[in-house]
């Protein structure tokens, strides 16, 4: 059996880099790394801006619903 306790030490205080976060956002939507590197930069930036906008709107809606 493989000892996975080493993973606990590496994941408890880990903060992903901006690049890793971007890759995760695209991976979550089904875009592999190989597909990602072929995408044009304006498209990637547009998607990230849209992602940020959607998250902010969701947060506003959540706060509004929480007040009621």
Backbone as a chain_set.jsonl record, in Angstrom:
{"seq": "XXXXXXXXXXXXXXXXXXXXXXXXXXXXXXXXXXXXXXXXXXXXXXXXXXXXXXXXXXXXXXXXXXXX", "coords": {"N": [[0.844, -1.181, 0.0], [0.472, 2.25, -0.716], [1.932, 4.955, 0.999], [0.16, 7.702, 1.762], [0.354, 9.849, 3.409], [2.169, 11.848, 3.06], [0.992, 13.585, 1.283], [-0.759, 15.068, 2.861], [0.904, 16.832, 4.221], [1.7, 18.471, 2.159], [-0.581, 19.673, 1.223], [-1.895, 21.114, 3.196], [-1.088, 23.8, 3.738], [-0.998, 24.931, 1.276], [-1.174, 27.223, -1.389], [-2.555, 27.824, -4.448], [-0.913, 28.948, -7.451], [-1.554, 31.804, -9.59], [-1.594, 30.986, -12.243], [-2.039, 28.22, -11.941], [-4.576, 28.326, -10.842], [-6.028, 29.388, -12.977], [-5.695, 27.337, -14.867], [-7.097, 25.365, -13.496], [-9.721, 26.403, -13.528], [-10.323, 26.231, -16.262], [-9.924, 23.479, -16.643], [-11.946, 22.478, -15.038], [-14.093, 22.999, -16.619], [-13.726, 21.228, -18.626], [-11.551, 21.535, -20.332], [-8.518, 20.501, -21.45], [-4.987, 20.613, -20.547], [-3.384, 20.582, -22.86], [-5.201, 21.472, -24.792], [-5.709, 23.972, -23.706], [-3.247, 25.409, -23.947], [-3.238, 25.887, -26.635], [-5.137, 27.795, -27.025], [-6.057, 31.168, -27.918], [-4.659, 34.089, -26.371], [-6.359, 36.446, -25.987], [-8.88, 35.213, -25.911], [-8.69, 33.57, -23.622], [-8.347, 35.535, -21.632], [-10.775, 36.891, -21.908], [-12.593, 34.879, -21.136], [-11.787, 34.522, -18.468], [-12.389, 37.064, -17.422], [-15.161, 37.016, -17.735], [-15.769, 34.843, -16.085], [-15.001, 35.914, -13.598], [-16.849, 38.046, -13.431], [-19.307, 36.633, -13.361], [-19.015, 35.191, -10.96], [-18.952, 37.335, -9.116], [-21.523, 38.386, -9.49], [-23.041, 36.204, -8.649], [-22.299, 36.205, -5.968], [-23.399, 38.662, -5.154], [-26.13, 38.084, -5.529], [-26.418, 36.035, -3.692], [-25.908, 37.375, -1.262], [-28.042, 39.176, -1.335], [-30.225, 37.43, -1.221], [-29.766, 36.369, 1.251], [-30.297, 38.461, 2.963], [-33.056, 38.621, 2.992]], "CA": [[0.0, 0.0, 0.0], [1.233, 3.483, -0.811], [1.736, 5.876, 2.122], [-0.289, 8.983, 1.228], [0.422, 10.883, 4.435], [2.984, 12.948, 2.543], [0.083, 14.536, 0.643], [-1.308, 15.943, 3.894], [1.886, 17.88, 4.507], [1.815, 19.372, 1.016], [-1.849, 20.314, 0.885], [-2.487, 21.861, 4.29], [-0.781, 25.219, 3.662], [-0.714, 25.206, -0.123], [-2.0, 28.197, -2.092], [-2.191, 27.692, -5.854], [-0.507, 30.147, -8.174], [-2.589, 32.318, -10.494], [-1.613, 30.105, -13.411], [-2.699, 26.976, -11.552], [-5.996, 28.633, -10.684], [-6.587, 29.519, -14.329], [-5.765, 25.988, -15.428], [-8.17, 24.643, -12.814], [-10.993, 26.914, -14.036], [-10.548, 25.639, -17.578], [-10.028, 22.031, -16.461], [-13.272, 22.246, -14.463], [-15.028, 23.091, -17.745], [-13.425, 20.168, -19.578], [-10.471, 21.911, -21.25], [-7.249, 19.919, -20.997], [-3.816, 21.488, -20.654], [-2.969, 20.662, -24.269], [-6.165, 22.356, -25.461], [-5.545, 25.296, -23.134], [-2.077, 26.103, -24.498], [-3.524, 26.253, -28.019], [-6.128, 28.878, -27.062], [-5.472, 32.505, -28.024], [-4.66, 34.83, -25.11], [-7.57, 37.264, -25.79], [-9.982, 34.331, -25.538], [-8.478, 33.174, -22.23], [-8.626, 36.702, -20.792], [-12.221, 37.102, -21.966], [-13.246, 33.854, -20.312], [-11.484, 34.822, -17.067], [-13.19, 38.232, -17.047], [-16.54, 36.551, -17.616], [-15.82, 34.012, -14.879], [-14.958, 36.836, -12.468], [-18.128, 38.756, -13.405], [-20.349, 35.699, -12.935], [-18.813, 34.92, -9.534], [-19.37, 38.525, -8.374], [-22.984, 38.459, -9.556], [-23.542, 35.15, -7.77], [-22.093, 36.666, -4.603], [-24.421, 39.69, -4.904], [-27.417, 37.407, -5.411], [-26.396, 35.294, -2.422], [-26.058, 38.367, -0.183], [-29.398, 39.7, -1.406], [-31.128, 36.366, -0.745], [-29.482, 36.164, 2.67], [-30.93, 39.561, 3.695], [-34.514, 38.4, 3.084]], "C": [[0.887, 1.24, 0.0], [0.894, 4.38, 0.376], [1.401, 7.265, 1.563], [-0.231, 10.108, 2.255], [1.26, 12.077, 3.986], [2.103, 14.001, 1.862], [-0.51, 15.515, 1.654], [-0.372, 17.101, 4.185], [1.961, 18.902, 3.372], [0.525, 20.129, 0.719], [-2.411, 21.179, 1.988], [-2.245, 23.356, 4.186], [-0.52, 25.667, 2.232], [-1.688, 26.233, -0.68], [-1.59, 28.126, -3.557], [-1.776, 29.027, -6.464], [-1.663, 30.606, -9.064], [-2.723, 31.415, -11.719], [-2.325, 28.795, -13.1], [-4.196, 27.185, -11.375], [-6.695, 28.74, -12.038], [-6.723, 28.145, -14.971], [-6.906, 25.197, -14.799], [-9.533, 25.097, -13.321], [-11.31, 26.284, -15.386], [-10.708, 24.126, -17.482], [-11.412, 21.659, -15.944], [-14.342, 22.264, -15.557], [-14.707, 22.095, -18.853], [-12.333, 20.486, -20.582], [-9.157, 21.377, -20.693], [-6.122, 20.93, -21.147], [-3.397, 21.668, -22.106], [-3.918, 21.551, -25.066], [-5.971, 23.797, -24.996], [-4.396, 26.057, -23.781], [-2.274, 26.503, -25.955], [-4.518, 27.41, -28.137], [-5.435, 30.236, -27.186], [-5.64, 33.273, -26.706], [-5.903, 35.725, -24.941], [-8.787, 36.428, -25.38], [-9.875, 33.94, -24.061], [-8.822, 34.329, -21.295], [-10.118, 37.001, -20.771], [-12.983, 36.128, -21.091], [-13.004, 34.127, -18.833], [-12.264, 36.045, -16.576], [-14.655, 37.854, -16.858], [-16.717, 35.712, -16.358], [-15.862, 34.89, -13.633], [-16.285, 37.579, -12.318], [-19.246, 37.853, -12.871], [-20.231, 35.407, -11.443], [-19.252, 36.107, -8.682], [-20.88, 38.67, -8.365], [-23.621, 37.388, -8.67], [-23.417, 35.566, -6.311], [-23.117, 37.737, -4.227], [-25.783, 39.055, -4.684], [-27.51, 36.65, -4.094], [-26.609, 36.244, -1.256], [-27.464, 38.929, -0.155], [-30.402, 38.693, -0.868], [-30.951, 36.165, 0.767], [-30.158, 37.243, 3.524], [-32.431, 39.328, 3.901], [-34.892, 37.417, 4.137]], "O": [[1.933, 1.263, 0.649], [-0.275, 4.549, 0.723], [2.253, 7.922, 0.965], [-0.719, 11.208, 1.994], [1.076, 13.19, 4.48], [2.441, 15.185, 1.868], [-0.737, 16.679, 1.322], [-0.82, 18.232, 4.375], [2.257, 20.073, 3.611], [0.558, 21.14, 0.017], [-3.348, 21.934, 1.732], [-3.141, 24.129, 4.525], [0.124, 26.693, 2.015], [-2.896, 26.126, -0.466], [-0.423, 28.338, -3.886], [-2.232, 30.091, -6.044], [-2.631, 29.873, -9.262], [-3.831, 31.12, -12.169], [-3.125, 28.314, -13.903], [-4.993, 26.313, -11.721], [-7.808, 28.245, -12.218], [-7.76, 27.83, -15.554], [-7.6, 24.448, -15.485], [-10.418, 24.266, -13.525], [-12.438, 25.854, -15.625], [-11.549, 23.551, -18.174], [-11.986, 20.652, -16.357], [-15.378, 21.613, -15.426], [-15.345, 22.113, -19.906], [-12.195, 19.785, -21.584], [-8.737, 21.753, -19.599], [-6.281, 21.967, -21.791], [-3.091, 22.781, -22.534], [-3.473, 22.308, -25.929], [-6.057, 24.73, -25.794], [-4.549, 27.228, -24.13], [-1.556, 27.366, -26.461], [-4.718, 27.946, -29.227], [-4.357, 30.437, -26.628], [-6.646, 33.118, -26.015], [-6.461, 35.765, -23.845], [-9.622, 36.88, -24.596], [-10.869, 33.978, -23.336], [-9.502, 34.137, -20.287], [-10.667, 37.332, -19.719], [-13.915, 36.514, -20.385], [-13.92, 33.98, -18.023], [-12.746, 36.06, -15.443], [-15.308, 38.324, -15.927], [-17.711, 35.86, -15.646], [-16.654, 34.65, -12.722], [-16.79, 37.726, -11.205], [-20.036, 38.272, -12.025], [-21.239, 35.38, -10.737], [-19.863, 35.913, -7.631], [-21.461, 39.038, -7.344], [-24.631, 37.644, -8.015], [-24.317, 35.315, -5.509], [-23.646, 37.727, -3.115], [-26.511, 39.435, -3.766], [-28.563, 36.629, -3.456], [-27.4, 35.957, -0.358], [-28.027, 39.141, 0.919], [-31.326, 39.059, -0.141], [-31.906, 35.825, 1.466], [-30.545, 36.985, 4.664], [-33.003, 39.797, 4.885], [-36.076, 37.137, 4.324]]}, "num_chains": 1, "name": "protein.A"}
